[in-house]
């Protein structure tokens, strides 16, 4: 979103001086805090092309901020000061230190995670010297947690450089946490324990156990995806020996595959500092994999092996070959692309038997394809703890769906039914059926994906019975469609711990909205009312009504989407009363619109800890930037399309 607006803005105030081309003042987060801000200091002088000051996170904190100091001098092209995370903490900040000198092209200081913690921060120290091309300091995660924590155990001793304990997901849960166990011993630099997923669940957690041995620097144990697979895994081999600094074992994807995996081989030798093994994509494929080859030799500091996509392609893969030689500092190997393909899938088969703890069934990808799907088969039996059924991808397709079958029986703890993808397709919706009864702990109703479709859907049937802890029904998608919505009805009764009502998708539509109804009564711990999507529409909004009463711990009111619209906004009403801990008022989206803004109303009274008023998107706009320069791709400073180049790198 932008300091400007995605259309027109009512009144923002003075963000700075004309000519300032920083890109975003605060993007995807707030320069302020999810609480209170102490002192910001000097944001910079007009003409500063840093890109973002703070993005999706806060320079401040979700608590209090000590002192920021000097952000830098005009002309500094660091990209982001803090991106998608917090320079401070979601708790308290100690000392930042020196951010660096102008001209430093590190990319991000902290990215979608925190230099600090969702707890407390000791000391940052010196971020580095100009020219330092480290890429990211901390990426996507938090040392702390979101919601409530049962028992953490020993987080470690000062000096522990794990970075984040749990990221966008929780050491706890968007519900309750059982037992964590031992996170490790001081010195452990794993980075994240569990990232963008849950060590527990968007429901309940059983037992974690021992995360590993001190000194292990892998970064993430498992991140938004799994060491397991989205289907079946051939051979994993040795994950590595303590001291291994690869960063992530598997991040935002699976070591396994979005289909089937041939052979992984040796992930590397201890000491390998590649950063991520696989990120947001898979060593496997979105179809079939040819040959991977040698991932590299220990000591290789490329950062990510595969980031935000796949080593393969959006088509077919021939041969990868040699990823590079030790010491290679390219940052990302492949970004937002795939080692596999966006081709076709044969057969999924049996997802597993009850008790199966694979985490996610399908994550951020497709069991099927962005083409056609063969057969799904049996999703599993009640008690199955796979985490997610389908995530950012589709059990169906971005085309047509064959047969879904039985989603499961009450008690099924899969986490998400469909996450970041569609059970149906992108087009029209047939029938939803019964969303469930109060007490249902599914987490999200619909999240960035659609129970409906981006095409056509046959029949969903019964989503489950109360007590079902699947986490999300549909995540990161739409219950409705990018067309028209029928009727939603009653979202549930107070006490319902589904987490999100709708996430990164729309209860409404990218067209018109019918009726929302009653969002619930105070005490409802759904997490988000609407997350990463729109309660309204990318068109017009009807009526929102009462978001709830103080004490409601839903987390976000609206996240990454708009309560308003990408058109016009009707009325917001009362966001709540002080003490309301919903987290975000509107996150990753706009309360206003990508068009015109109507009325905001009362954001709340001091003491309200909702977090963000508007995040990742702004009351501001996607207007014009002056001169950005060549930002590149996250990490590579290339582009979200082409790799680009990083000074001093191959």
FILUM-8553 format. One record per residue (C-alpha): residue number from 1; residue in three letters; x, y, z. Coordinates in steps of 0.02 Angstrom, whole numbers. Example, Ala and Ser with C-alpha at 12.3 -4.5 7.8 and 13.67 -1.06 7.14 Angstrom:
<nodes>
NODE_1_ALA_615_-225_390
NODE_2_SER_684_-53_357
</nodes>
This chain:
<nodes>
NODE_1_UNK_0_0_0
NODE_2_UNK_71_169_3
NODE_3_UNK_100_332_87
NODE_4_UNK_-14_394_-49
NODE_5_UNK_-174_303_-92
NODE_6_UNK_-246_169_-200
NODE_7_UNK_-362_298_-273
NODE_8_UNK_-400_443_-162
NODE_9_UNK_-368_477_21
NODE_10_UNK_-468_579_144
NODE_11_UNK_-339_648_264
NODE_12_UNK_-174_569_309
NODE_13_UNK_-76_711_382
NODE_14_UNK_102_756_333
NODE_15_UNK_204_598_305
NODE_16_UNK_358_698_265
NODE_17_UNK_416_821_134
NODE_18_UNK_370_823_-51
NODE_19_UNK_492_730_-162
NODE_20_UNK_525_596_-32
NODE_21_UNK_533_435_-133
NODE_22_UNK_551_311_7
NODE_23_UNK_412_207_-67
NODE_24_UNK_316_166_88
NODE_25_UNK_317_258_252
NODE_26_UNK_248_106_335
NODE_27_UNK_196_-43_235
NODE_28_UNK_121_-200_291
NODE_29_UNK_139_-141_466
NODE_30_UNK_164_19_557
NODE_31_UNK_300_142_591
NODE_32_UNK_212_159_755
NODE_33_UNK_172_5_855
NODE_34_UNK_44_-121_897
NODE_35_UNK_39_-30_1062
NODE_36_UNK_136_126_1094
NODE_37_UNK_288_210_1017
NODE_38_UNK_426_295_1113
NODE_39_UNK_537_388_994
NODE_40_UNK_562_367_808
NODE_41_UNK_703_485_774
NODE_42_UNK_747_540_600
NODE_43_UNK_656_446_461
NODE_44_UNK_773_524_334
NODE_45_UNK_773_670_213
NODE_46_UNK_668_691_55
NODE_47_UNK_744_599_-92
NODE_48_UNK_788_449_16
NODE_49_UNK_754_296_-93
NODE_50_UNK_760_163_40
NODE_51_UNK_600_86_-23
NODE_52_UNK_514_49_140
NODE_53_UNK_542_122_310
NODE_54_UNK_451_-17_397
NODE_55_UNK_355_-152_310
NODE_56_UNK_232_-273_380
NODE_57_UNK_291_-254_553
NODE_58_UNK_344_-110_653
NODE_59_UNK_488_-1_686
NODE_60_UNK_403_12_851
NODE_61_UNK_332_-139_937
NODE_62_UNK_182_-233_986
NODE_63_UNK_226_-165_1156
NODE_64_UNK_344_-22_1181
NODE_65_UNK_492_47_1088
NODE_66_UNK_650_114_1165
NODE_67_UNK_746_217_1040
NODE_68_UNK_766_203_853
NODE_69_UNK_904_323_818
NODE_70_UNK_955_373_644
NODE_71_UNK_874_273_502
NODE_72_UNK_1010_328_382
NODE_73_UNK_1052_468_261
NODE_74_UNK_959_515_102
NODE_75_UNK_1011_411_-48
NODE_76_UNK_1032_256_59
NODE_77_UNK_970_111_-49
NODE_78_UNK_957_-23_81
NODE_79_UNK_787_-72_17
NODE_80_UNK_695_-102_178
NODE_81_UNK_742_-47_351
NODE_82_UNK_629_-176_425
NODE_83_UNK_520_-278_312
NODE_84_UNK_380_-391_353
NODE_85_UNK_428_-395_533
NODE_86_UNK_489_-280_666
NODE_87_UNK_649_-192_701
NODE_88_UNK_585_-179_875
NODE_89_UNK_485_-318_952
NODE_90_UNK_314_-377_988
NODE_91_UNK_364_-348_1167
NODE_92_UNK_506_-236_1217
NODE_93_UNK_663_-177_1132
NODE_94_UNK_834_-158_1209
NODE_95_UNK_956_-76_1090
NODE_96_UNK_967_-71_902
NODE_97_UNK_1138_-1_873
NODE_98_UNK_1203_51_703
NODE_99_UNK_1090_8_556
NODE_100_UNK_1233_37_435
NODE_101_UNK_1297_174_320
NODE_102_UNK_1212_248_166
NODE_103_UNK_1238_146_9
NODE_104_UNK_1230_-17_107
NODE_105_UNK_1138_-141_-7
NODE_106_UNK_1095_-271_121
NODE_107_UNK_918_-279_59
NODE_108_UNK_825_-306_219
NODE_109_UNK_880_-277_396
NODE_110_UNK_742_-383_463
NODE_111_UNK_611_-464_357
NODE_112_UNK_444_-524_410
NODE_113_UNK_510_-569_576
NODE_114_UNK_598_-472_705
NODE_115_UNK_766_-414_751
NODE_116_UNK_691_-411_920
NODE_117_UNK_563_-536_977
NODE_118_UNK_385_-564_1017
NODE_119_UNK_456_-565_1191
NODE_120_UNK_610_-470_1240
NODE_121_UNK_768_-419_1150
NODE_122_UNK_941_-406_1222
NODE_123_UNK_1059_-314_1106
NODE_124_UNK_1072_-300_918
NODE_125_UNK_1241_-226_901
NODE_126_UNK_1314_-180_732
NODE_127_UNK_1210_-234_581
NODE_128_UNK_1363_-227_471
NODE_129_UNK_1463_-111_360
NODE_130_UNK_1409_-30_197
NODE_131_UNK_1414_-149_51
NODE_132_UNK_1365_-297_160
NODE_133_UNK_1258_-409_49
NODE_134_UNK_1187_-523_182
NODE_135_UNK_1012_-511_112
NODE_136_UNK_902_-539_263
NODE_137_UNK_943_-522_445
NODE_138_UNK_792_-611_512
NODE_139_UNK_655_-675_401
NODE_140_UNK_475_-708_433
NODE_141_UNK_453_-763_609
NODE_142_UNK_446_-716_788
NODE_143_UNK_533_-775_940
NODE_144_UNK_374_-743_1035
NODE_145_UNK_196_-800_1002
NODE_146_UNK_21_-746_957
NODE_147_UNK_-119_-776_1083
NODE_148_UNK_-90_-881_1236
NODE_149_UNK_51_-994_1288
NODE_150_UNK_41_-1143_1401
NODE_151_UNK_219_-1190_1441
NODE_152_UNK_370_-1136_1340
NODE_153_UNK_509_-1216_1434
NODE_154_UNK_686_-1154_1409
NODE_155_UNK_701_-1033_1262
NODE_156_UNK_887_-1037_1285
NODE_157_UNK_1022_-925_1359
NODE_158_UNK_1074_-753_1301
NODE_159_UNK_1183_-766_1147
NODE_160_UNK_1065_-893_1069
NODE_161_UNK_1050_-835_887
NODE_162_UNK_903_-940_834
NODE_163_UNK_819_-784_771
NODE_164_UNK_641_-837_792
NODE_165_UNK_562_-967_900
NODE_166_UNK_401_-975_805
NODE_167_UNK_345_-873_658
NODE_168_UNK_176_-827_597
NODE_169_UNK_113_-976_678
NODE_170_UNK_142_-1002_856
NODE_171_UNK_243_-1087_981
NODE_172_UNK_79_-1081_1065
NODE_173_UNK_-74_-1084_957
NODE_174_UNK_-218_-983_899
NODE_175_UNK_-299_-1087_1032
NODE_176_UNK_-202_-1172_1168
NODE_177_UNK_-31_-1249_1188
NODE_178_UNK_6_-1410_1278
NODE_179_UNK_191_-1431_1303
NODE_180_UNK_339_-1367_1204
NODE_181_UNK_482_-1457_1282
NODE_182_UNK_663_-1406_1260
NODE_183_UNK_693_-1282_1119
NODE_184_UNK_878_-1319_1128
NODE_185_UNK_1033_-1257_1218
NODE_186_UNK_1113_-1086_1210
NODE_187_UNK_1211_-1060_1050
NODE_188_UNK_1080_-1150_945
NODE_189_UNK_1060_-1044_787
NODE_190_UNK_917_-1136_704
NODE_191_UNK_825_-976_667
NODE_192_UNK_647_-1036_675
NODE_193_UNK_574_-1181_769
NODE_194_UNK_416_-1182_669
NODE_195_UNK_374_-1046_544
NODE_196_UNK_211_-994_471
NODE_197_UNK_129_-1146_534
NODE_198_UNK_110_-1204_707
NODE_199_UNK_212_-1304_824
NODE_200_UNK_46_-1332_900
NODE_201_UNK_-107_-1306_796
NODE_202_UNK_-242_-1183_760
NODE_203_UNK_-328_-1290_888
NODE_204_UNK_-233_-1389_1016
NODE_205_UNK_-57_-1456_1033
NODE_206_UNK_-4_-1622_1101
NODE_207_UNK_183_-1636_1131
NODE_208_UNK_336_-1564_1044
NODE_209_UNK_481_-1656_1121
NODE_210_UNK_663_-1615_1085
NODE_211_UNK_695_-1497_938
NODE_212_UNK_875_-1552_919
NODE_213_UNK_1048_-1531_993
NODE_214_UNK_1131_-1369_1041
NODE_215_UNK_1236_-1289_906
NODE_216_UNK_1119_-1344_766
NODE_217_UNK_1104_-1189_653
NODE_218_UNK_982_-1252_524
NODE_219_UNK_870_-1102_540
NODE_220_UNK_701_-1183_532
NODE_221_UNK_651_-1355_582
NODE_222_UNK_500_-1350_472
NODE_223_UNK_425_-1196_396
NODE_224_UNK_257_-1179_320
NODE_225_UNK_275_-1346_245
NODE_226_UNK_358_-1500_300
NODE_227_UNK_507_-1607_300
NODE_228_UNK_380_-1737_255
NODE_229_UNK_285_-1723_91
NODE_230_UNK_129_-1673_3
NODE_231_UNK_102_-1849_-48
NODE_232_UNK_241_-1970_-24
NODE_233_UNK_426_-1953_6
NODE_234_UNK_557_-2066_-65
NODE_235_UNK_714_-2043_35
NODE_236_UNK_762_-1899_146
NODE_237_UNK_929_-1954_203
NODE_238_UNK_1028_-1858_332
NODE_239_UNK_954_-1690_382
NODE_240_UNK_1127_-1643_442
NODE_241_UNK_1233_-1644_598
NODE_242_UNK_1230_-1517_739
NODE_243_UNK_1320_-1359_684
NODE_244_UNK_1239_-1365_512
NODE_245_UNK_1199_-1183_468
NODE_246_UNK_1090_-1208_317
NODE_247_UNK_960_-1089_384
NODE_248_UNK_802_-1182_344
NODE_249_UNK_779_-1366_321
NODE_250_UNK_621_-1342_223
NODE_251_UNK_535_-1174_214
NODE_252_UNK_368_-1132_145
NODE_253_UNK_364_-1293_51
NODE_254_UNK_416_-1469_69
NODE_255_UNK_571_-1569_55
NODE_256_UNK_450_-1694_-12
NODE_257_UNK_350_-1647_-164
NODE_258_UNK_190_-1578_-233
NODE_259_UNK_166_-1748_-309
NODE_260_UNK_304_-1873_-299
NODE_261_UNK_489_-1860_-266
NODE_262_UNK_626_-1953_-350
NODE_263_UNK_781_-1943_-244
NODE_264_UNK_842_-1807_-128
NODE_265_UNK_1014_-1867_-88
NODE_266_UNK_1128_-1774_30
NODE_267_UNK_1061_-1608_93
NODE_268_UNK_1238_-1555_131
NODE_269_UNK_1371_-1569_265
NODE_270_UNK_1370_-1485_435
NODE_271_UNK_1428_-1304_423
NODE_272_UNK_1336_-1276_258
NODE_273_UNK_1267_-1098_268
NODE_274_UNK_1152_-1097_118
NODE_275_UNK_1011_-1019_218
NODE_276_UNK_863_-1114_152
NODE_277_UNK_857_-1285_77
NODE_278_UNK_691_-1258_-7
NODE_279_UNK_576_-1111_15
NODE_280_UNK_399_-1084_-40
NODE_281_UNK_409_-1221_-163
NODE_282_UNK_488_-1386_-165
NODE_283_UNK_636_-1485_-208
NODE_284_UNK_500_-1593_-277
NODE_285_UNK_383_-1525_-408
NODE_286_UNK_214_-1458_-453
NODE_287_UNK_201_-1607_-565
NODE_288_UNK_354_-1711_-599
NODE_289_UNK_537_-1688_-565
NODE_290_UNK_680_-1731_-678
NODE_291_UNK_847_-1718_-591
NODE_292_UNK_904_-1606_-451
NODE_293_UNK_1087_-1645_-440
NODE_294_UNK_1206_-1574_-312
NODE_295_UNK_1134_-1440_-198
NODE_296_UNK_1309_-1377_-163
NODE_297_UNK_1456_-1404_-46
NODE_298_UNK_1467_-1362_138
NODE_299_UNK_1508_-1179_170
NODE_300_UNK_1400_-1122_24
NODE_301_UNK_1320_-957_81
NODE_302_UNK_1192_-933_-56
NODE_303_UNK_1057_-888_68
NODE_304_UNK_911_-981_-8
NODE_305_UNK_917_-1134_-115
NODE_306_UNK_744_-1107_-183
NODE_307_UNK_640_-961_-125
NODE_308_UNK_462_-918_-155
NODE_309_UNK_444_-1042_-291
NODE_310_UNK_539_-1182_-363
NODE_311_UNK_705_-1223_-433
NODE_312_UNK_609_-1289_-580
NODE_313_UNK_491_-1193_-693
NODE_314_UNK_313_-1147_-730
NODE_315_UNK_312_-1276_-866
NODE_316_UNK_429_-1422_-867
NODE_317_UNK_601_-1452_-798
NODE_318_UNK_745_-1530_-887
NODE_319_UNK_902_-1532_-783
NODE_320_UNK_961_-1425_-639
NODE_321_UNK_1140_-1480_-624
NODE_322_UNK_1260_-1396_-505
NODE_323_UNK_1184_-1261_-394
NODE_324_UNK_1353_-1180_-371
NODE_325_UNK_1517_-1189_-276
NODE_326_UNK_1544_-1162_-91
NODE_327_UNK_1554_-977_-44
NODE_328_UNK_1426_-928_-176
NODE_329_UNK_1330_-779_-104
NODE_330_UNK_1191_-762_-232
NODE_331_UNK_1055_-752_-102
NODE_332_UNK_920_-850_-189
NODE_333_UNK_942_-991_-311
NODE_334_UNK_771_-981_-386
NODE_335_UNK_632_-863_-341
NODE_336_UNK_450_-883_-369
NODE_337_UNK_471_-1018_-498
NODE_338_UNK_480_-1201_-484
NODE_339_UNK_597_-1344_-496
NODE_340_UNK_445_-1443_-533
NODE_341_UNK_311_-1385_-651
NODE_342_UNK_140_-1312_-667
NODE_343_UNK_99_-1454_-780
NODE_344_UNK_-7_-1604_-739
NODE_345_UNK_-24_-1725_-597
NODE_346_UNK_-56_-1910_-606
NODE_347_UNK_-130_-1982_-447
NODE_348_UNK_-127_-1930_-265
NODE_349_UNK_-189_-2088_-184
NODE_350_UNK_-215_-2110_2
NODE_351_UNK_-166_-1958_104
NODE_352_UNK_-139_-2065_258
NODE_353_UNK_-222_-2150_405
NODE_354_UNK_-287_-2075_567
NODE_355_UNK_-147_-2018_682
NODE_356_UNK_-43_-1964_533
NODE_357_UNK_57_-1811_593
NODE_358_UNK_125_-1747_428
NODE_359_UNK_75_-1569_471
NODE_360_UNK_5_-1510_306
NODE_361_UNK_-78_-1613_175
NODE_362_UNK_-49_-1488_38
NODE_363_UNK_35_-1322_69
NODE_364_UNK_48_-1174_-43
NODE_365_UNK_40_-1276_-197
NODE_366_UNK_-74_-1396_-278
NODE_367_UNK_-108_-1576_-252
NODE_368_UNK_-183_-1560_-420
NODE_369_UNK_-119_-1429_-541
NODE_370_UNK_-154_-1262_-615
NODE_371_UNK_-216_-1371_-753
NODE_372_UNK_-312_-1529_-719
NODE_373_UNK_-324_-1652_-577
NODE_374_UNK_-335_-1840_-586
NODE_375_UNK_-400_-1916_-426
NODE_376_UNK_-389_-1865_-244
NODE_377_UNK_-450_-2019_-155
NODE_378_UNK_-469_-2033_33
NODE_379_UNK_-416_-1877_131
NODE_380_UNK_-402_-1979_290
NODE_381_UNK_-497_-2035_444
NODE_382_UNK_-542_-1937_601
NODE_383_UNK_-394_-1907_718
NODE_384_UNK_-280_-1873_571
NODE_385_UNK_-165_-1729_624
NODE_386_UNK_-97_-1680_454
NODE_387_UNK_-117_-1496_492
NODE_388_UNK_-179_-1432_325
NODE_389_UNK_-283_-1522_198
NODE_390_UNK_-239_-1410_53
NODE_391_UNK_-138_-1251_58
NODE_392_UNK_-118_-1115_-70
NODE_393_UNK_-153_-1231_-206
NODE_394_UNK_-300_-1333_-242
NODE_395_UNK_-367_-1500_-204
NODE_396_UNK_-464_-1457_-355
NODE_397_UNK_-385_-1350_-488
NODE_398_UNK_-379_-1180_-565
NODE_399_UNK_-478_-1269_-696
NODE_400_UNK_-592_-1410_-651
NODE_401_UNK_-612_-1526_-504
NODE_402_UNK_-641_-1712_-511
NODE_403_UNK_-697_-1782_-346
NODE_404_UNK_-665_-1726_-168
NODE_405_UNK_-747_-1862_-67
NODE_406_UNK_-760_-1858_122
NODE_407_UNK_-669_-1714_206
NODE_408_UNK_-665_-1811_370
NODE_409_UNK_-761_-1841_531
NODE_410_UNK_-771_-1733_687
NODE_411_UNK_-613_-1740_792
NODE_412_UNK_-505_-1730_636
NODE_413_UNK_-360_-1614_680
NODE_414_UNK_-294_-1581_506
NODE_415_UNK_-275_-1396_544
NODE_416_UNK_-336_-1326_379
NODE_417_UNK_-463_-1401_265
NODE_418_UNK_-403_-1299_120
NODE_419_UNK_-270_-1168_145
NODE_420_UNK_-211_-1037_26
NODE_421_UNK_-295_-1123_-115
NODE_422_UNK_-462_-1186_-163
NODE_423_UNK_-560_-1339_-121
NODE_424_UNK_-663_-1290_-266
NODE_425_UNK_-602_-1176_-405
NODE_426_UNK_-601_-998_-463
NODE_427_UNK_-769_-971_-545
NODE_428_UNK_-937_-1011_-470
NODE_429_UNK_-997_-1097_-313
NODE_430_UNK_-1127_-1233_-301
NODE_431_UNK_-1171_-1274_-121
NODE_432_UNK_-1080_-1248_42
NODE_433_UNK_-1187_-1340_166
NODE_434_UNK_-1160_-1334_355
NODE_435_UNK_-1007_-1237_413
NODE_436_UNK_-1018_-1321_583
NODE_437_UNK_-1086_-1295_759
NODE_438_UNK_-1022_-1183_899
NODE_439_UNK_-866_-1252_982
NODE_440_UNK_-794_-1301_814
NODE_441_UNK_-608_-1258_821
NODE_442_UNK_-570_-1262_635
NODE_443_UNK_-471_-1099_645
NODE_444_UNK_-521_-1015_483
NODE_445_UNK_-684_-1024_394
NODE_446_UNK_-608_-982_226
NODE_447_UNK_-434_-921_188
NODE_448_UNK_-359_-863_24
NODE_449_UNK_-437_-997_-76
NODE_450_UNK_-614_-1039_-103
NODE_451_UNK_-736_-1159_-37
NODE_452_UNK_-822_-1092_-186
NODE_453_UNK_-726_-1081_-347
NODE_454_UNK_-634_-982_-476
NODE_455_UNK_-718_-1094_-599
NODE_456_UNK_-855_-1213_-549
NODE_457_UNK_-882_-1319_-395
NODE_458_UNK_-989_-1472_-375
NODE_459_UNK_-1036_-1502_-195
NODE_460_UNK_-945_-1477_-31
NODE_461_UNK_-1059_-1567_89
NODE_462_UNK_-1036_-1565_278
NODE_463_UNK_-881_-1471_335
NODE_464_UNK_-883_-1567_499
NODE_465_UNK_-962_-1576_670
NODE_466_UNK_-927_-1469_823
NODE_467_UNK_-761_-1512_905
NODE_468_UNK_-677_-1532_736
NODE_469_UNK_-503_-1454_757
NODE_470_UNK_-450_-1445_575
NODE_471_UNK_-390_-1267_597
NODE_472_UNK_-450_-1192_434
NODE_473_UNK_-599_-1240_333
NODE_474_UNK_-531_-1149_184
NODE_475_UNK_-382_-1034_201
NODE_476_UNK_-322_-891_95
NODE_477_UNK_-464_-900_-25
NODE_478_UNK_-646_-865_-37
NODE_479_UNK_-799_-949_30
NODE_480_UNK_-887_-854_-102
NODE_481_UNK_-811_-819_-272
NODE_482_UNK_-729_-689_-379
NODE_483_UNK_-901_-675_-450
NODE_484_UNK_-1055_-677_-342
NODE_485_UNK_-1096_-745_-170
NODE_486_UNK_-1257_-828_-114
NODE_487_UNK_-1280_-825_74
NODE_488_UNK_-1161_-846_220
NODE_489_UNK_-1281_-854_366
NODE_490_UNK_-1224_-875_546
NODE_491_UNK_-1036_-881_567
NODE_492_UNK_-1057_-970_734
NODE_493_UNK_-1093_-945_919
NODE_494_UNK_-983_-867_1051
NODE_495_UNK_-844_-981_1109
NODE_496_UNK_-811_-1041_932
NODE_497_UNK_-621_-1047_914
NODE_498_UNK_-609_-1063_727
NODE_499_UNK_-470_-934_719
NODE_500_UNK_-516_-841_562
NODE_501_UNK_-686_-811_489
NODE_502_UNK_-613_-778_318
NODE_503_UNK_-432_-762_275
NODE_504_UNK_-352_-686_123
NODE_505_UNK_-505_-715_25
NODE_506_UNK_-677_-653_42
NODE_507_UNK_-832_-698_132
NODE_508_UNK_-902_-580_8
NODE_509_UNK_-837_-575_-168
NODE_510_UNK_-734_-484_-295
NODE_511_UNK_-903_-432_-359
NODE_512_UNK_-1047_-411_-242
NODE_513_UNK_-1086_-465_-65
NODE_514_UNK_-1250_-538_-5
NODE_515_UNK_-1265_-547_183
NODE_516_UNK_-1141_-571_323
NODE_517_UNK_-1249_-586_477
NODE_518_UNK_-1184_-593_656
NODE_519_UNK_-996_-608_671
NODE_520_UNK_-1016_-674_849
NODE_521_UNK_-1021_-622_1032
NODE_522_UNK_-883_-559_1145
NODE_523_UNK_-766_-695_1204
NODE_524_UNK_-760_-771_1030
NODE_525_UNK_-578_-820_1000
NODE_526_UNK_-586_-845_814
NODE_527_UNK_-425_-748_790
NODE_528_UNK_-470_-647_637
NODE_529_UNK_-639_-587_585
NODE_530_UNK_-578_-575_408
NODE_531_UNK_-397_-603_367
NODE_532_UNK_-302_-571_211
NODE_533_UNK_-456_-546_111
NODE_534_UNK_-612_-445_115
NODE_535_UNK_-767_-454_216
NODE_536_UNK_-829_-334_90
NODE_537_UNK_-779_-346_-91
NODE_538_UNK_-668_-284_-227
NODE_539_UNK_-825_-198_-286
NODE_540_UNK_-952_-135_-165
NODE_541_UNK_-989_-169_18
NODE_542_UNK_-1160_-191_97
NODE_543_UNK_-1155_-180_287
NODE_544_UNK_-1030_-234_416
NODE_545_UNK_-1123_-206_578
NODE_546_UNK_-1048_-236_750
NODE_547_UNK_-874_-308_748
NODE_548_UNK_-894_-366_928
NODE_549_UNK_-876_-310_1109
NODE_550_UNK_-720_-271_1208
NODE_551_UNK_-628_-425_1268
NODE_552_UNK_-654_-511_1100
NODE_553_UNK_-487_-592_1058
NODE_554_UNK_-516_-626_876
NODE_555_UNK_-345_-559_833
NODE_556_UNK_-378_-463_674
NODE_557_UNK_-533_-371_623
NODE_558_UNK_-486_-378_441
NODE_559_UNK_-321_-434_372
NODE_560_UNK_-243_-418_203
NODE_561_UNK_-399_-369_119
NODE_562_UNK_-525_-241_157
NODE_563_UNK_-669_-218_269
NODE_564_UNK_-703_-87_142
NODE_565_UNK_-676_-123_-39
NODE_566_UNK_-569_-103_-191
NODE_567_UNK_-706_12_-247
NODE_568_UNK_-809_103_-120
NODE_569_UNK_-834_86_67
NODE_570_UNK_-1000_97_157
NODE_571_UNK_-984_109_345
NODE_572_UNK_-863_37_470
NODE_573_UNK_-946_78_633
NODE_574_UNK_-866_50_803
NODE_575_UNK_-706_-50_797
NODE_576_UNK_-719_-89_982
NODE_577_UNK_-681_-23_1155
NODE_578_UNK_-515_-5_1244
NODE_579_UNK_-446_-169_1309
NODE_580_UNK_-500_-261_1151
NODE_581_UNK_-354_-372_1104
NODE_582_UNK_-405_-415_928
NODE_583_UNK_-230_-383_864
NODE_584_UNK_-258_-292_701
NODE_585_UNK_-398_-178_653
NODE_586_UNK_-359_-202_471
NODE_587_UNK_-202_-290_417
NODE_588_UNK_-127_-316_250
NODE_589_UNK_-262_-226_160
NODE_590_UNK_-361_-70_179
NODE_591_UNK_-498_-14_290
NODE_592_UNK_-517_113_157
NODE_593_UNK_-511_62_-22
NODE_594_UNK_-415_47_-182
NODE_595_UNK_-532_183_-241
NODE_596_UNK_-617_299_-121
NODE_597_UNK_-635_302_66
NODE_598_UNK_-800_333_155
NODE_599_UNK_-794_335_343
NODE_600_UNK_-683_250_469
NODE_601_UNK_-770_293_630
NODE_602_UNK_-695_262_800
NODE_603_UNK_-534_162_795
NODE_604_UNK_-543_139_983
NODE_605_UNK_-481_216_1145
NODE_606_UNK_-304_222_1213
NODE_607_UNK_-252_56_1288
NODE_608_UNK_-331_-40_1144
NODE_609_UNK_-200_-167_1091
NODE_610_UNK_-270_-214_923
NODE_611_UNK_-102_-194_842
NODE_612_UNK_-126_-114_673
NODE_613_UNK_-257_4_612
NODE_614_UNK_-214_-35_433
NODE_615_UNK_-71_-142_373
NODE_616_UNK_-4_-188_205
NODE_617_UNK_-107_-70_115
NODE_618_UNK_-147_93_175
NODE_619_UNK_-266_225_200
NODE_620_UNK_-133_294_83
NODE_621_UNK_-112_233_-96
NODE_622_UNK_-33_141_-236
NODE_623_UNK_-10_305_-325
NODE_624_UNK_157_354_-396
NODE_625_UNK_330_329_-322
NODE_626_UNK_453_454_-391
NODE_627_UNK_608_354_-417
NODE_628_UNK_635_188_-336
NODE_629_UNK_790_131_-422
NODE_630_UNK_815_-55_-447
NODE_631_UNK_741_-138_-292
NODE_632_UNK_753_-313_-363
NODE_633_UNK_681_-468_-289
NODE_634_UNK_660_-498_-104
NODE_635_UNK_833_-553_-55
NODE_636_UNK_903_-540_-230
NODE_637_UNK_852_-361_-255
NODE_638_UNK_811_-418_-427
NODE_639_UNK_626_-425_-468
NODE_640_UNK_474_-530_-439
NODE_641_UNK_495_-595_-612
NODE_642_UNK_676_-577_-659
NODE_643_UNK_822_-608_-546
NODE_644_UNK_912_-446_-581
NODE_645_UNK_1085_-425_-508
NODE_646_UNK_1167_-386_-344
NODE_647_UNK_1326_-282_-345
NODE_648_UNK_1476_-390_-308
NODE_649_UNK_1382_-554_-331
NODE_650_UNK_1384_-683_-471
</nodes>
